[in-house]
Amino acid sequence: MADPHHDAHGADDYQRGEMAIGEQAATWKLVQAMFSWGSLAIAALLLGLVMAFRPGGNIFLGLFLCVALFAVGAVWLKSGSKKAH
């Protein structure tokens, strides 16, 4: 059975961790960037393919819309919040 809480071990004895988390923070930032850019690339590719291969579609229209969506999305992602948490 678990040890009961003793008054000798008060809440003031707790010490917060002091481990450096720079590598974990950098990895998480990379993962977020990969999700953002990957989602944008998939959306642009999907739009281009749908517009190119739909009945009556045009491959040049699909290519143009793909590039246009990626360009607008890239500007939007680059101008994102730079505020650290």
PyMOL Python script that loads the backbone (N, CA, C, O; Angstrom):
from pymol import cmd

cmd.read_pdbstr("""\
ATOM      1  N   MET A   1       0.841  -1.171   0.000  1.00  0.00           N
ATOM      2  CA  MET A   1       0.000   0.000   0.000  1.00  0.00           C
ATOM      3  C   MET A   1       0.887   1.235   0.000  1.00  0.00           C
ATOM      4  O   MET A   1       2.015   1.195   0.489  1.00  0.00           O
ATOM      5  N   ALA A   2       0.383   2.314  -0.541  1.00  0.00           N
ATOM      6  CA  ALA A   2       1.162   3.544  -0.664  1.00  0.00           C
ATOM      7  C   ALA A   2       1.422   4.162   0.705  1.00  0.00           C
ATOM      8  O   ALA A   2       0.637   4.015   1.642  1.00  0.00           O
ATOM      9  N   ASP A   3       2.538   4.848   0.784  1.00  0.00           N
ATOM     10  CA  ASP A   3       2.873   5.569   2.008  1.00  0.00           C
ATOM     11  C   ASP A   3       1.908   6.728   2.213  1.00  0.00           C
ATOM     12  O   ASP A   3       1.625   7.466   1.270  1.00  0.00           O
ATOM     13  N   PRO A   4       1.405   6.899   3.414  1.00  0.00           N
ATOM     14  CA  PRO A   4       0.554   8.065   3.661  1.00  0.00           C
ATOM     15  C   PRO A   4       1.422   9.330   3.686  1.00  0.00           C
ATOM     16  O   PRO A   4       2.624   9.274   3.947  1.00  0.00           O
ATOM     17  N   HIS A   5       0.793  10.445   3.413  1.00  0.00           N
ATOM     18  CA  HIS A   5       1.503  11.729   3.416  1.00  0.00           C
ATOM     19  C   HIS A   5       1.839  12.107   4.859  1.00  0.00           C
ATOM     20  O   HIS A   5       0.984  12.084   5.744  1.00  0.00           O
ATOM     21  N   HIS A   6       3.109  12.455   5.067  1.00  0.00           N
ATOM     22  CA  HIS A   6       3.546  12.866   6.400  1.00  0.00           C
ATOM     23  C   HIS A   6       3.774  14.366   6.406  1.00  0.00           C
ATOM     24  O   HIS A   6       4.170  14.955   5.400  1.00  0.00           O
ATOM     25  N   ASP A   7       3.522  14.965   7.539  1.00  0.00           N
ATOM     26  CA  ASP A   7       3.729  16.411   7.670  1.00  0.00           C
ATOM     27  C   ASP A   7       5.204  16.776   7.577  1.00  0.00           C
ATOM     28  O   ASP A   7       5.529  17.934   7.315  1.00  0.00           O
ATOM     29  N   ALA A   8       6.101  15.825   7.782  1.00  0.00           N
ATOM     30  CA  ALA A   8       7.531  16.101   7.696  1.00  0.00           C
ATOM     31  C   ALA A   8       7.942  16.415   6.255  1.00  0.00           C
ATOM     32  O   ALA A   8       8.978  17.039   6.026  1.00  0.00           O
ATOM     33  N   HIS A   9       7.143  15.990   5.301  1.00  0.00           N
ATOM     34  CA  HIS A   9       7.426  16.244   3.887  1.00  0.00           C
ATOM     35  C   HIS A   9       6.397  17.238   3.367  1.00  0.00           C
ATOM     36  O   HIS A   9       5.482  16.858   2.638  1.00  0.00           O
ATOM     37  N   GLY A  10       6.536  18.477   3.728  1.00  0.00           N
ATOM     38  CA  GLY A  10       5.582  19.515   3.358  1.00  0.00           C
ATOM     39  C   GLY A  10       5.704  19.940   1.905  1.00  0.00           C
ATOM     40  O   GLY A  10       6.636  19.555   1.199  1.00  0.00           O
ATOM     41  N   ALA A  11       4.757  20.727   1.485  1.00  0.00           N
ATOM     42  CA  ALA A  11       4.722  21.207   0.104  1.00  0.00           C
ATOM     43  C   ALA A  11       5.888  22.155  -0.187  1.00  0.00           C
ATOM     44  O   ALA A  11       6.262  22.335  -1.346  1.00  0.00           O
ATOM     45  N   ASP A  12       6.461  22.758   0.846  1.00  0.00           N
ATOM     46  CA  ASP A  12       7.577  23.685   0.639  1.00  0.00           C
ATOM     47  C   ASP A  12       8.865  22.945   0.276  1.00  0.00           C
ATOM     48  O   ASP A  12       9.811  23.562  -0.215  1.00  0.00           O
ATOM     49  N   ASP A  13       8.912  21.641   0.508  1.00  0.00           N
ATOM     50  CA  ASP A  13      10.108  20.866   0.187  1.00  0.00           C
ATOM     51  C   ASP A  13      10.242  20.572  -1.308  1.00  0.00           C
ATOM     52  O   ASP A  13      11.305  20.156  -1.768  1.00  0.00           O
ATOM     53  N   TYR A  14       9.187  20.785  -2.049  1.00  0.00           N
ATOM     54  CA  TYR A  14       9.207  20.484  -3.484  1.00  0.00           C
ATOM     55  C   TYR A  14      10.109  21.465  -4.220  1.00  0.00           C
ATOM     56  O   TYR A  14      10.033  22.673  -3.998  1.00  0.00           O
ATOM     57  N   GLN A  15      10.959  20.946  -5.093  1.00  0.00           N
ATOM     58  CA  GLN A  15      11.845  21.796  -5.892  1.00  0.00           C
ATOM     59  C   GLN A  15      11.502  21.592  -7.356  1.00  0.00           C
ATOM     60  O   GLN A  15      11.402  20.464  -7.839  1.00  0.00           O
ATOM     61  N   ARG A  16      11.325  22.694  -8.044  1.00  0.00           N
ATOM     62  CA  ARG A  16      11.020  22.606  -9.479  1.00  0.00           C
ATOM     63  C   ARG A  16      12.245  22.128 -10.228  1.00  0.00           C
ATOM     64  O   ARG A  16      13.377  22.381  -9.815  1.00  0.00           O
ATOM     65  N   GLY A  17      12.012  21.434 -11.337  1.00  0.00           N
ATOM     66  CA  GLY A  17      13.091  20.908 -12.155  1.00  0.00           C
ATOM     67  C   GLY A  17      13.918  22.011 -12.793  1.00  0.00           C
ATOM     68  O   GLY A  17      13.417  23.104 -13.055  1.00  0.00           O
ATOM     69  N   GLU A  18      15.162  21.723 -13.035  1.00  0.00           N
ATOM     70  CA  GLU A  18      16.072  22.699 -13.611  1.00  0.00           C
ATOM     71  C   GLU A  18      16.717  22.159 -14.887  1.00  0.00           C
ATOM     72  O   GLU A  18      17.790  22.616 -15.282  1.00  0.00           O
ATOM     73  N   MET A  19      16.065  21.187 -15.533  1.00  0.00           N
ATOM     74  CA  MET A  19      16.630  20.585 -16.724  1.00  0.00           C
ATOM     75  C   MET A  19      16.487  21.526 -17.916  1.00  0.00           C
ATOM     76  O   MET A  19      15.441  22.144 -18.108  1.00  0.00           O
ATOM     77  N   ALA A  20      17.537  21.627 -18.706  1.00  0.00           N
ATOM     78  CA  ALA A  20      17.486  22.444 -19.913  1.00  0.00           C
ATOM     79  C   ALA A  20      16.663  21.708 -20.981  1.00  0.00           C
ATOM     80  O   ALA A  20      16.913  20.538 -21.270  1.00  0.00           O
ATOM     81  N   ILE A  21      15.694  22.398 -21.554  1.00  0.00           N
ATOM     82  CA  ILE A  21      14.829  21.758 -22.540  1.00  0.00           C
ATOM     83  C   ILE A  21      14.979  22.405 -23.915  1.00  0.00           C
ATOM     84  O   ILE A  21      14.038  22.402 -24.709  1.00  0.00           O
ATOM     85  N   GLY A  22      16.139  22.950 -24.194  1.00  0.00           N
ATOM     86  CA  GLY A  22      16.370  23.610 -25.471  1.00  0.00           C
ATOM     87  C   GLY A  22      16.197  22.688 -26.659  1.00  0.00           C
ATOM     88  O   GLY A  22      15.605  23.075 -27.667  1.00  0.00           O
ATOM     89  N   GLU A  23      16.710  21.468 -26.551  1.00  0.00           N
ATOM     90  CA  GLU A  23      16.597  20.518 -27.660  1.00  0.00           C
ATOM     91  C   GLU A  23      15.148  20.093 -27.879  1.00  0.00           C
ATOM     92  O   GLU A  23      14.709  19.969 -29.022  1.00  0.00           O
ATOM     93  N   GLN A  24      14.406  19.869 -26.805  1.00  0.00           N
ATOM     94  CA  GLN A  24      13.010  19.485 -26.938  1.00  0.00           C
ATOM     95  C   GLN A  24      12.196  20.619 -27.551  1.00  0.00           C
ATOM     96  O   GLN A  24      11.330  20.375 -28.391  1.00  0.00           O
ATOM     97  N   ALA A  25      12.465  21.849 -27.141  1.00  0.00           N
ATOM     98  CA  ALA A  25      11.746  22.998 -27.697  1.00  0.00           C
ATOM     99  C   ALA A  25      12.058  23.166 -29.181  1.00  0.00           C
ATOM    100  O   ALA A  25      11.162  23.471 -29.967  1.00  0.00           O
ATOM    101  N   ALA A  26      13.309  22.974 -29.571  1.00  0.00           N
ATOM    102  CA  ALA A  26      13.688  23.085 -30.977  1.00  0.00           C
ATOM    103  C   ALA A  26      13.044  21.975 -31.801  1.00  0.00           C
ATOM    104  O   ALA A  26      12.616  22.211 -32.930  1.00  0.00           O
ATOM    105  N   THR A  27      12.973  20.772 -31.248  1.00  0.00           N
ATOM    106  CA  THR A  27      12.334  19.663 -31.949  1.00  0.00           C
ATOM    107  C   THR A  27      10.846  19.929 -32.135  1.00  0.00           C
ATOM    108  O   THR A  27      10.301  19.676 -33.209  1.00  0.00           O
ATOM    109  N   TRP A  28      10.189  20.435 -31.101  1.00  0.00           N
ATOM    110  CA  TRP A  28       8.765  20.727 -31.205  1.00  0.00           C
ATOM    111  C   TRP A  28       8.502  21.832 -32.230  1.00  0.00           C
ATOM    112  O   TRP A  28       7.520  21.772 -32.969  1.00  0.00           O
ATOM    113  N   LYS A  29       9.376  22.835 -32.273  1.00  0.00           N
ATOM    114  CA  LYS A  29       9.235  23.907 -33.261  1.00  0.00           C
ATOM    115  C   LYS A  29       9.375  23.343 -34.678  1.00  0.00           C
ATOM    116  O   LYS A  29       8.645  23.745 -35.584  1.00  0.00           O
ATOM    117  N   LEU A  30      10.309  22.418 -34.864  1.00  0.00           N
ATOM    118  CA  LEU A  30      10.493  21.774 -36.164  1.00  0.00           C
ATOM    119  C   LEU A  30       9.265  20.952 -36.546  1.00  0.00           C
ATOM    120  O   LEU A  30       8.829  21.002 -37.696  1.00  0.00           O
ATOM    121  N   VAL A  31       8.707  20.206 -35.613  1.00  0.00           N
ATOM    122  CA  VAL A  31       7.522  19.390 -35.885  1.00  0.00           C
ATOM    123  C   VAL A  31       6.347  20.284 -36.277  1.00  0.00           C
ATOM    124  O   VAL A  31       5.621  19.968 -37.219  1.00  0.00           O
ATOM    125  N   GLN A  32       6.153  21.392 -35.568  1.00  0.00           N
ATOM    126  CA  GLN A  32       5.078  22.305 -35.920  1.00  0.00           C
ATOM    127  C   GLN A  32       5.271  22.887 -37.313  1.00  0.00           C
ATOM    128  O   GLN A  32       4.309  23.010 -38.071  1.00  0.00           O
ATOM    129  N   ALA A  33       6.487  23.241 -37.653  1.00  0.00           N
ATOM    130  CA  ALA A  33       6.763  23.783 -38.987  1.00  0.00           C
ATOM    131  C   ALA A  33       6.513  22.726 -40.061  1.00  0.00           C
ATOM    132  O   ALA A  33       5.960  23.032 -41.118  1.00  0.00           O
ATOM    133  N   MET A  34       6.915  21.491 -39.795  1.00  0.00           N
ATOM    134  CA  MET A  34       6.689  20.421 -40.770  1.00  0.00           C
ATOM    135  C   MET A  34       5.197  20.163 -40.972  1.00  0.00           C
ATOM    136  O   MET A  34       4.758  19.935 -42.099  1.00  0.00           O
ATOM    137  N   PHE A  35       4.418  20.196 -39.898  1.00  0.00           N
ATOM    138  CA  PHE A  35       2.970  20.030 -40.029  1.00  0.00           C
ATOM    139  C   PHE A  35       2.361  21.173 -40.832  1.00  0.00           C
ATOM    140  O   PHE A  35       1.525  20.941 -41.705  1.00  0.00           O
ATOM    141  N   SER A  36       2.772  22.396 -40.545  1.00  0.00           N
ATOM    142  CA  SER A  36       2.212  23.559 -41.228  1.00  0.00           C
ATOM    143  C   SER A  36       2.546  23.546 -42.714  1.00  0.00           C
ATOM    144  O   SER A  36       1.654  23.658 -43.555  1.00  0.00           O
ATOM    145  N   TRP A  37       3.823  23.410 -43.034  1.00  0.00           N
ATOM    146  CA  TRP A  37       4.239  23.421 -44.442  1.00  0.00           C
ATOM    147  C   TRP A  37       3.750  22.186 -45.182  1.00  0.00           C
ATOM    148  O   TRP A  37       3.395  22.270 -46.358  1.00  0.00           O
ATOM    149  N   GLY A  38       3.726  21.055 -44.517  1.00  0.00           N
ATOM    150  CA  GLY A  38       3.222  19.839 -45.142  1.00  0.00           C
ATOM    151  C   GLY A  38       1.737  19.932 -45.452  1.00  0.00           C
ATOM    152  O   GLY A  38       1.294  19.504 -46.518  1.00  0.00           O
ATOM    153  N   SER A  39       0.963  20.492 -44.523  1.00  0.00           N
ATOM    154  CA  SER A  39      -0.469  20.672 -44.755  1.00  0.00           C
ATOM    155  C   SER A  39      -0.717  21.628 -45.913  1.00  0.00           C
ATOM    156  O   SER A  39      -1.607  21.401 -46.733  1.00  0.00           O
ATOM    157  N   LEU A  40       0.063  22.685 -45.979  1.00  0.00           N
ATOM    158  CA  LEU A  40      -0.069  23.631 -47.086  1.00  0.00           C
ATOM    159  C   LEU A  40       0.259  22.960 -48.413  1.00  0.00           C
ATOM    160  O   LEU A  40      -0.456  23.151 -49.396  1.00  0.00           O
ATOM    161  N   ALA A  41       1.323  22.185 -48.451  1.00  0.00           N
ATOM    162  CA  ALA A  41       1.710  21.507 -49.689  1.00  0.00           C
ATOM    163  C   ALA A  41       0.649  20.499 -50.127  1.00  0.00           C
ATOM    164  O   ALA A  41       0.339  20.407 -51.315  1.00  0.00           O
ATOM    165  N   ILE A  42       0.094  19.751 -49.191  1.00  0.00           N
ATOM    166  CA  ILE A  42      -0.942  18.781 -49.523  1.00  0.00           C
ATOM    167  C   ILE A  42      -2.194  19.489 -50.039  1.00  0.00           C
ATOM    168  O   ILE A  42      -2.793  19.044 -51.018  1.00  0.00           O
ATOM    169  N   ALA A  43      -2.594  20.585 -49.395  1.00  0.00           N
ATOM    170  CA  ALA A  43      -3.775  21.328 -49.833  1.00  0.00           C
ATOM    171  C   ALA A  43      -3.577  21.906 -51.231  1.00  0.00           C
ATOM    172  O   ALA A  43      -4.481  21.840 -52.065  1.00  0.00           O
ATOM    173  N   ALA A  44      -2.400  22.472 -51.492  1.00  0.00           N
ATOM    174  CA  ALA A  44      -2.129  23.048 -52.810  1.00  0.00           C
ATOM    175  C   ALA A  44      -2.107  21.962 -53.878  1.00  0.00           C
ATOM    176  O   ALA A  44      -2.670  22.143 -54.957  1.00  0.00           O
ATOM    177  N   LEU A  45      -1.471  20.852 -53.591  1.00  0.00           N
ATOM    178  CA  LEU A  45      -1.412  19.748 -54.549  1.00  0.00           C
ATOM    179  C   LEU A  45      -2.799  19.180 -54.821  1.00  0.00           C
ATOM    180  O   LEU A  45      -3.147  18.900 -55.968  1.00  0.00           O
ATOM    181  N   LEU A  46      -3.583  19.012 -53.775  1.00  0.00           N
ATOM    182  CA  LEU A  46      -4.930  18.482 -53.929  1.00  0.00           C
ATOM    183  C   LEU A  46      -5.797  19.425 -54.761  1.00  0.00           C
ATOM    184  O   LEU A  46      -6.533  18.973 -55.638  1.00  0.00           O
ATOM    185  N   LEU A  47      -5.718  20.726 -54.496  1.00  0.00           N
ATOM    186  CA  LEU A  47      -6.477  21.690 -55.290  1.00  0.00           C
ATOM    187  C   LEU A  47      -6.050  21.637 -56.754  1.00  0.00           C
ATOM    188  O   LEU A  47      -6.893  21.632 -57.651  1.00  0.00           O
ATOM    189  N   GLY A  48      -4.752  21.598 -56.991  1.00  0.00           N
ATOM    190  CA  GLY A  48      -4.259  21.538 -58.364  1.00  0.00           C
ATOM    191  C   GLY A  48      -4.724  20.291 -59.093  1.00  0.00           C
ATOM    192  O   GLY A  48      -5.146  20.371 -60.246  1.00  0.00           O
ATOM    193  N   LEU A  49      -4.653  19.142 -58.438  1.00  0.00           N
ATOM    194  CA  LEU A  49      -5.073  17.889 -59.065  1.00  0.00           C
ATOM    195  C   LEU A  49      -6.575  17.857 -59.325  1.00  0.00           C
ATOM    196  O   LEU A  49      -7.009  17.392 -60.378  1.00  0.00           O
ATOM    197  N   VAL A  50      -7.361  18.340 -58.388  1.00  0.00           N
ATOM    198  CA  VAL A  50      -8.811  18.357 -58.571  1.00  0.00           C
ATOM    199  C   VAL A  50      -9.193  19.265 -59.733  1.00  0.00           C
ATOM    200  O   VAL A  50     -10.016  18.892 -60.569  1.00  0.00           O
ATOM    201  N   MET A  51      -8.603  20.447 -59.789  1.00  0.00           N
ATOM    202  CA  MET A  51      -8.942  21.379 -60.868  1.00  0.00           C
ATOM    203  C   MET A  51      -8.414  20.895 -62.221  1.00  0.00           C
ATOM    204  O   MET A  51      -9.015  21.192 -63.254  1.00  0.00           O
ATOM    205  N   ALA A  52      -7.321  20.171 -62.233  1.00  0.00           N
ATOM    206  CA  ALA A  52      -6.752  19.693 -63.492  1.00  0.00           C
ATOM    207  C   ALA A  52      -7.515  18.494 -64.051  1.00  0.00           C
ATOM    208  O   ALA A  52      -7.691  18.389 -65.265  1.00  0.00           O
ATOM    209  N   PHE A  53      -7.965  17.603 -63.194  1.00  0.00           N
ATOM    210  CA  PHE A  53      -8.546  16.354 -63.674  1.00  0.00           C
ATOM    211  C   PHE A  53     -10.059  16.263 -63.504  1.00  0.00           C
ATOM    212  O   PHE A  53     -10.629  15.187 -63.691  1.00  0.00           O
ATOM    213  N   ARG A  54     -10.705  17.332 -63.163  1.00  0.00           N
ATOM    214  CA  ARG A  54     -12.170  17.306 -63.108  1.00  0.00           C
ATOM    215  C   ARG A  54     -12.698  17.310 -64.540  1.00  0.00           C
ATOM    216  O   ARG A  54     -11.975  17.696 -65.459  1.00  0.00           O
ATOM    217  N   PRO A  55     -13.934  16.892 -64.744  1.00  0.00           N
ATOM    218  CA  PRO A  55     -14.488  16.930 -66.101  1.00  0.00           C
ATOM    219  C   PRO A  55     -14.496  18.371 -66.630  1.00  0.00           C
ATOM    220  O   PRO A  55     -15.048  19.271 -65.996  1.00  0.00           O
ATOM    221  N   GLY A  56     -13.899  18.567 -67.756  1.00  0.00           N
ATOM    222  CA  GLY A  56     -13.807  19.905 -68.332  1.00  0.00           C
ATOM    223  C   GLY A  56     -12.686  20.722 -67.710  1.00  0.00           C
ATOM    224  O   GLY A  56     -12.593  21.928 -67.941  1.00  0.00           O
ATOM    225  N   GLY A  57     -11.843  20.081 -66.932  1.00  0.00           N
ATOM    226  CA  GLY A  57     -10.765  20.789 -66.248  1.00  0.00           C
ATOM    227  C   GLY A  57      -9.604  21.101 -67.178  1.00  0.00           C
ATOM    228  O   GLY A  57      -9.550  20.639 -68.318  1.00  0.00           O
ATOM    229  N   ASN A  58      -8.700  21.878 -66.674  1.00  0.00           N
ATOM    230  CA  ASN A  58      -7.551  22.315 -67.452  1.00  0.00           C
ATOM    231  C   ASN A  58      -6.307  22.134 -66.594  1.00  0.00           C
ATOM    232  O   ASN A  58      -6.274  22.591 -65.452  1.00  0.00           O
ATOM    233  N   ILE A  59      -5.290  21.479 -67.125  1.00  0.00           N
ATOM    234  CA  ILE A  59      -4.082  21.208 -66.344  1.00  0.00           C
ATOM    235  C   ILE A  59      -3.339  22.497 -66.007  1.00  0.00           C
ATOM    236  O   ILE A  59      -2.702  22.598 -64.958  1.00  0.00           O
ATOM    237  N   PHE A  60      -3.423  23.479 -66.901  1.00  0.00           N
ATOM    238  CA  PHE A  60      -2.738  24.749 -66.628  1.00  0.00           C
ATOM    239  C   PHE A  60      -3.450  25.541 -65.536  1.00  0.00           C
ATOM    240  O   PHE A  60      -2.801  26.204 -64.727  1.00  0.00           O
ATOM    241  N   LEU A  61      -4.782  25.474 -65.510  1.00  0.00           N
ATOM    242  CA  LEU A  61      -5.537  26.103 -64.424  1.00  0.00           C
ATOM    243  C   LEU A  61      -5.195  25.433 -63.095  1.00  0.00           C
ATOM    244  O   LEU A  61      -4.998  26.107 -62.083  1.00  0.00           O
ATOM    245  N   GLY A  62      -5.128  24.110 -63.107  1.00  0.00           N
ATOM    246  CA  GLY A  62      -4.769  23.387 -61.886  1.00  0.00           C
ATOM    247  C   GLY A  62      -3.381  23.741 -61.396  1.00  0.00           C
ATOM    248  O   GLY A  62      -3.169  23.932 -60.199  1.00  0.00           O
ATOM    249  N   LEU A  63      -2.439  23.829 -62.316  1.00  0.00           N
ATOM    250  CA  LEU A  63      -1.073  24.201 -61.951  1.00  0.00           C
ATOM    251  C   LEU A  63      -1.015  25.626 -61.420  1.00  0.00           C
ATOM    252  O   LEU A  63      -0.339  25.902 -60.429  1.00  0.00           O
ATOM    253  N   PHE A  64      -1.733  26.531 -62.088  1.00  0.00           N
ATOM    254  CA  PHE A  64      -1.760  27.926 -61.632  1.00  0.00           C
ATOM    255  C   PHE A  64      -2.349  28.035 -60.236  1.00  0.00           C
ATOM    256  O   PHE A  64      -1.783  28.713 -59.378  1.00  0.00           O
ATOM    257  N   LEU A  65      -3.479  27.377 -59.996  1.00  0.00           N
ATOM    258  CA  LEU A  65      -4.116  27.440 -58.675  1.00  0.00           C
ATOM    259  C   LEU A  65      -3.254  26.795 -57.599  1.00  0.00           C
ATOM    260  O   LEU A  65      -3.221  27.267 -56.462  1.00  0.00           O
ATOM    261  N   CYS A  66      -2.560  25.724 -57.950  1.00  0.00           N
ATOM    262  CA  CYS A  66      -1.652  25.063 -57.007  1.00  0.00           C
ATOM    263  C   CYS A  66      -0.543  26.020 -56.569  1.00  0.00           C
ATOM    264  O   CYS A  66      -0.268  26.170 -55.378  1.00  0.00           O
ATOM    265  N   VAL A  67       0.082  26.658 -57.543  1.00  0.00           N
ATOM    266  CA  VAL A  67       1.172  27.598 -57.240  1.00  0.00           C
ATOM    267  C   VAL A  67       0.635  28.811 -56.488  1.00  0.00           C
ATOM    268  O   VAL A  67       1.264  29.288 -55.544  1.00  0.00           O
ATOM    269  N   ALA A  68      -0.532  29.311 -56.909  1.00  0.00           N
ATOM    270  CA  ALA A  68      -1.107  30.490 -56.259  1.00  0.00           C
ATOM    271  C   ALA A  68      -1.449  30.201 -54.799  1.00  0.00           C
ATOM    272  O   ALA A  68      -1.143  31.005 -53.919  1.00  0.00           O
ATOM    273  N   LEU A  69      -2.087  29.050 -54.538  1.00  0.00           N
ATOM    274  CA  LEU A  69      -2.430  28.707 -53.151  1.00  0.00           C
ATOM    275  C   LEU A  69      -1.173  28.529 -52.309  1.00  0.00           C
ATOM    276  O   LEU A  69      -1.125  28.968 -51.160  1.00  0.00           O
ATOM    277  N   PHE A  70      -0.152  27.883 -52.880  1.00  0.00           N
ATOM    278  CA  PHE A  70       1.077  27.701 -52.116  1.00  0.00           C
ATOM    279  C   PHE A  70       1.745  29.044 -51.833  1.00  0.00           C
ATOM    280  O   PHE A  70       2.278  29.244 -50.741  1.00  0.00           O
ATOM    281  N   ALA A  71       1.727  29.969 -52.796  1.00  0.00           N
ATOM    282  CA  ALA A  71       2.341  31.285 -52.591  1.00  0.00           C
ATOM    283  C   ALA A  71       1.604  32.072 -51.512  1.00  0.00           C
ATOM    284  O   ALA A  71       2.230  32.656 -50.628  1.00  0.00           O
ATOM    285  N   VAL A  72       0.281  32.087 -51.583  1.00  0.00           N
ATOM    286  CA  VAL A  72      -0.501  32.807 -50.571  1.00  0.00           C
ATOM    287  C   VAL A  72      -0.309  32.165 -49.199  1.00  0.00           C
ATOM    288  O   VAL A  72      -0.149  32.866 -48.200  1.00  0.00           O
ATOM    289  N   GLY A  73      -0.324  30.850 -49.152  1.00  0.00           N
ATOM    290  CA  GLY A  73      -0.111  30.140 -47.884  1.00  0.00           C
ATOM    291  C   GLY A  73       1.279  30.369 -47.313  1.00  0.00           C
ATOM    292  O   GLY A  73       1.443  30.480 -46.099  1.00  0.00           O
ATOM    293  N   ALA A  74       2.286  30.440 -48.190  1.00  0.00           N
ATOM    294  CA  ALA A  74       3.658  30.679 -47.721  1.00  0.00           C
ATOM    295  C   ALA A  74       3.780  32.068 -47.108  1.00  0.00           C
ATOM    296  O   ALA A  74       4.428  32.244 -46.077  1.00  0.00           O
ATOM    297  N   VAL A  75       3.155  33.054 -47.748  1.00  0.00           N
ATOM    298  CA  VAL A  75       3.173  34.416 -47.188  1.00  0.00           C
ATOM    299  C   VAL A  75       2.473  34.423 -45.839  1.00  0.00           C
ATOM    300  O   VAL A  75       2.941  35.054 -44.892  1.00  0.00           O
ATOM    301  N   TRP A  76       1.347  33.717 -45.755  1.00  0.00           N
ATOM    302  CA  TRP A  76       0.598  33.672 -44.506  1.00  0.00           C
ATOM    303  C   TRP A  76       1.396  32.965 -43.405  1.00  0.00           C
ATOM    304  O   TRP A  76       1.415  33.422 -42.263  1.00  0.00           O
ATOM    305  N   LEU A  77       2.051  31.856 -43.747  1.00  0.00           N
ATOM    306  CA  LEU A  77       2.846  31.146 -42.741  1.00  0.00           C
ATOM    307  C   LEU A  77       4.062  31.958 -42.308  1.00  0.00           C
ATOM    308  O   LEU A  77       4.416  31.959 -41.129  1.00  0.00           O
ATOM    309  N   LYS A  78       4.698  32.641 -43.237  1.00  0.00           N
ATOM    310  CA  LYS A  78       5.879  33.457 -42.893  1.00  0.00           C
ATOM    311  C   LYS A  78       5.505  34.631 -42.008  1.00  0.00           C
ATOM    312  O   LYS A  78       6.314  35.061 -41.185  1.00  0.00           O
ATOM    313  N   SER A  79       4.293  35.163 -42.158  1.00  0.00           N
ATOM    314  CA  SER A  79       3.897  36.324 -41.377  1.00  0.00           C
ATOM    315  C   SER A  79       3.225  35.935 -40.068  1.00  0.00           C
ATOM    316  O   SER A  79       2.630  36.782 -39.402  1.00  0.00           O
ATOM    317  N   GLY A  80       3.313  34.678 -39.698  1.00  0.00           N
ATOM    318  CA  GLY A  80       2.670  34.179 -38.483  1.00  0.00           C
ATOM    319  C   GLY A  80       3.212  34.823 -37.227  1.00  0.00           C
ATOM    320  O   GLY A  80       4.147  35.622 -37.269  1.00  0.00           O
ATOM    321  N   SER A  81       2.618  34.465 -36.126  1.00  0.00           N
ATOM    322  CA  SER A  81       2.985  35.022 -34.827  1.00  0.00           C
ATOM    323  C   SER A  81       4.419  34.663 -34.468  1.00  0.00           C
ATOM    324  O   SER A  81       4.799  33.493 -34.512  1.00  0.00           O
ATOM    325  N   LYS A  82       5.201  35.648 -34.121  1.00  0.00           N
ATOM    326  CA  LYS A  82       6.590  35.433 -33.714  1.00  0.00           C
ATOM    327  C   LYS A  82       6.734  35.481 -32.189  1.00  0.00           C
ATOM    328  O   LYS A  82       7.842  35.399 -31.658  1.00  0.00           O
ATOM    329  N   LYS A  83       5.612  35.614 -31.503  1.00  0.00           N
ATOM    330  CA  LYS A  83       5.634  35.742 -30.053  1.00  0.00           C
ATOM    331  C   LYS A  83       5.945  34.403 -29.397  1.00  0.00           C
ATOM    332  O   LYS A  83       5.308  33.396 -29.706  1.00  0.00           O
ATOM    333  N   ALA A  84       6.901  34.388 -28.513  1.00  0.00           N
ATOM    334  CA  ALA A  84       7.258  33.157 -27.792  1.00  0.00           C
ATOM    335  C   ALA A  84       6.281  32.948 -26.636  1.00  0.00           C
ATOM    336  O   ALA A  84       5.751  33.904 -26.070  1.00  0.00           O
ATOM    337  N   HIS A  85       6.060  31.704 -26.305  1.00  0.00           N
ATOM    338  CA  HIS A  85       5.147  31.379 -25.198  1.00  0.00           C
ATOM    339  C   HIS A  85       5.890  31.348 -23.904  1.00  0.00           C
ATOM    340  O   HIS A  85       5.295  31.092 -22.857  1.00  0.00           O
TER     341      HIS A  85
END
""", "prot")
cmd.dss("prot")
cmd.show_as("cartoon", "prot")
cmd.util.cbc("prot")
cmd.orient("prot")
